[in-house]
């Protein structure tokens, strides 16, 4: 039987995931703490032998505003909702160098992740590109992904995995991903309320079910076999569970949330399947110690499953390479 795999991916975006032109004053300190949170996460990952894919917005690779502008595509998405574009008001806020602007640049953290060679540096697109919103096009997406690949290459890093912002997987864009060398992506769970949708199509009803499913097993474990992933390329290493940040109003339900995750991990370990957990580093910005306590709880459970069931921690790229190793050698991922 195939041994189970524990996959972690992080949507690394800091300010660039902010929508609706909210100001830095709204929660700037929480975002700034990412520069403390990521090194601490890396420390715990290494301590427990966990590997992670850091899906990083391309903007964060820049060291200066000049470099950011140089890599930005000439043709930019023309979203109907102007609040979604980072190229107007957000660019005005950007300062000249990363030393002065911890919200918009993170080359120091990117170098730190690369120096921890157990982990993968993937992409969250260049501009936090929304693939299902009105006004953008496949040409816009191609230009954006090319920019992300280009700025990542300056660090000697090849982009092989993508996490679509807001989980807006546009199936018609996967051919572009493949053409540009991307071999894996994170799809959504196979349940109606987590289906990839535009923001307008994400109803309150869906959000309520997502919240309930975080604490109660409404939709199942969402683990899956390697054989299932192998059927389509690029490989869909889909999400199993979002690690919701600690909510003080729902603190009395935290044990349910953690039990939900750990039971799914155990199920995957016993069945030889994949369990894929994801979150954003900035989710730990508020209630930081509570969130790290939860993460340590999960990592300790992984360590137990590793000992008992040989549960294996893998990056998205490592899963893809494992799948690819069963193919003809001439087609294997480089």
N, C-alpha and C positions, 0 to 999 in steps of 0.2 A: 504493500500500500504506500502511496505517495505520502511523505511526511507533510504535516500542516505548515502553513506559512503565516507569519504575523507581519503585516505590512503597515507602516506608519507613513503618512504624508502630511506635510504642513504647508498651508497656503501662506507664503511669506510675502507680505505686501505693505505693512506699516500703514502710512497715510494713503497709499494709492488705492486702497480698497474702499475709501470713504466716499459715500455718495451724497447727493443732495446738497453739495457745496457747504457742508458743515464746517465750521471753523475749527482751527487747532485748539482754540480755547475750550471747546466743548469737552474734549477728552485727550488733550495733547500729552499730559503726563503719563497716561496709560500707554499711549503709543511709544513715547520716549523710552519707557521701561523695557521695550523689546530688546534694547541693546544690553540689558542685564539678563533678560529672560533666555535668549537664545544660547549664550554660553552655559547657563545653568542647565538647560535642557540637554545640551551636548554632553555635559559632565554626567548626568544621570543615564543618558543613553549608553554611554561608554561603560559606566559602572555595571549596568545590567545586560550588556551585550546586545542592545537593540539598535537596529539600523533604520534610517529615515530618509525619505525623499523630501528635500526642501524645494517646493515649487515656488520659484522666486520671480517677482515682477521685474522685468528688465530695467526699468528706471532705477532700481536700487543698486545696480552694478556701477552706475556712473560715479565718478569722483568729483566732477564739477558740473555746473549748469551748462557750460559750453559743450562738454562731452555729451550731456543729456540731449541737447539740441542737435548735435551732429548725428547721433544715432536715430533720432526720431524720424519716422517715415514722412516723406513729403506729402503723400496722400493719407489723410487721417479719416477715421470714421465720422460720418455725419449723422450722429444719433438724433432721432426726433426729440428725445428728451435730452436737452443740453446739459442737464445735471450729471449725466453719465460721462461726459467727456473730461479728461484730465488736462486737456491741452490749452485751456483758457485761464480761468481763475486760479486753478491749482498751480500752473506754471508761474504765475505772478508771485506766488508765495515762496517759490524755490529760491534759496540763497546760492551764493556763488560756489561754495565748496562744501564737501561733506563734513569738514571740521565744524562748520557753523550751522549745519542743518541735519540733525539726527532723524528727522521725520521723512525726508525725501531721498536720502542716500544711505547706503549700508555696505560700502566696499569692505570695511573692516570685518563685518560679520560674514560676508561672503568668503573672504579669505580664511576666516576661522573655520567655516564649514568645510571648505576644500582641504584644509589641513587635517581635518578629522576624516580620514580616507574611507571609513566604513560607510559614509553617507553619500547620497546622490544629490547633486544640484540640478534640479529640473527647471521647468519654466511655468510661470503663471501668466504667460504672454508678456509682451513688452510694456503695454500701457494699461494692464488690467482690462483687457478687451472683452466686451460683452457680445458673445457670438449669436445670441437669439434676439437682440433688441433691434427695433426698426431703425433703419438708416445706415447700418453698416453693411458691408458686402464681402464676398469671398476675396476680392482683390485687396480690400482693406486688411483682412485677416492675414493674408499671405505676407503683405508688407510688414505688418506688425510682428509676425513670427520670425521673419527674416531679420528684423531689427534685434529681437531677443537673442537669436542665435549669434548674431554678429557681435553684440556687446559681451555676451558670455564667452566667446572665443578669445577675447582679450585676456581672459584669466586662464586660458588653456583648457577651458571646460567645454565639452560637447553636450549639447542639449539632446536628450534621448526620451524624456518623459514630459508630459504636459498635464497640468490640472487646469481646467477651464474655469475662469472666474465665475462666481455664483453658480458653479456647476452647470453652466449653460453649454452643454455638449451639442454642437451642431454637427450632425452626422455627415452632412455634405462637405464639411471641412476636413474630414479625416484623411482624404486623399492628399490634401495639401500637406498635412502633418507627415504623412508617409514620404512624400516627395522630398521633404526637407530633413529627413532623417530621424523623425520622431517615431519611436517604436511602441510606446505605451501611453495610455491616458487613464484618468480616473473617471469612470462613469458613475451613475447614481444607482441607488438600491432599486431592486425590481419591485416597486410598490407605487401605486398611483400618486400618493402625496409627496413622493420624492422625485417624481419625474422631472427631467430637465425642462424648464419653462422660462419664458421671459418674466421680468418683474411684474408686469401687468397681469400675467396669467397665474401668478402665485397667490391664490386666494387666502383669505383669513382661515377658511375651513381647512385648507391644506396645512397651514402653519399650526393650527390647533392639534391636528393629528400628529404632526412631526414632534411637537412637544410631548404629547401623551406617550408616543412610541419611545421616547427617550427613557421613560421610567417604567413603562409596562410593555411586555412583549406582545404588541399588537400585530406586528408584521413578520415576525420570525427573526432568525439569527442573521440572515443575509451572508452566510458563508457559502463558498462555491469551490468547485474542483478546478484543477489545472486543465483538465480536458475541456471544460467549458470555455475557459479563456482562450485556449489554443485555436478555437474555431474561426476567429476573425482577426485580421491584422489591420492597423495597429492593435495591440492587445488591450482589451478593456479590463483593467484591474480595478474593478468597480468598488465603490465604497460599501463598507458594512455598517459603519456607525460613526457619527459625529460626536466628538467628545465635547459636550456642551460645557461652557464655563460655569463655575460655581455661581449660584444665584441665592443670595441671602434670604430672599422671600420663600424660596423652596428648599432651603437647607435641610429641612427634616426629611426630604426625599432623596438626598444624595446617595444613601445606601442602595436605593432602588436603581439609580442610574449606574452606579459602579457594578452592582450585581448583574445588571442587564449586559454590560460589556464583558465582564469576566465569564459569564455563562456562555456567551457566544464564542469567546476565545477558547474555552474548554471544548466546546462542540467542534470547533475547527481543528483543534489539536487531536482529538480522538478520531475524527473522520478523515484526517489527512487533507483538510481543505484550507482555503485562504480566508483570513479575517483581516479586513483593511480598516484601520482607525485613522481619523483625520481631525485636524483642528487648525486654528491660526495661532501663531505665537502671541499676537496681541490679545488673544482671549484671556491670557494670564495676567494682563495689565492691572485689572481690578481683582481684589481678593486673591492676590498672588500666592500666599502661603496655602490657602485652601486648595487652589488649583494644583499646586505642586504636590500637595499631600495626595490628591486623587491620582496624579500621574505616577507617583511612586507606588501607590497601591496597585495600579495596573502593571507597572514594570515588574514588581515583585511577583505578581501572578504569572506574568510571562516567564520569569525565571523558573518558577515551579513547573510550568508546563514544558519548558525546555528540558528540565531534568527528567520528568516522568514520561513525556510523550515525544521527546526530541522535536518539539515545536521550534521552527526555524524563523528567525527574524530576517527579513529581506527588504531591500529597496524595490521600487517598481521596476527599475532596470534589471535587477538581479532576477526577478520573476520572469521578465521578458527573455533574458538570456537563458534561463533554465528551460523555458519552453522552446526556444530557438535551437538549443543543443540537440534536440531530437530530430531536427531537420537536416537536409543535405548540407554539408560543410560549406559549400559555395554560397549559401544564402544566409549564413549565420551573421548575427549582429557584430559589428566591429567595435 
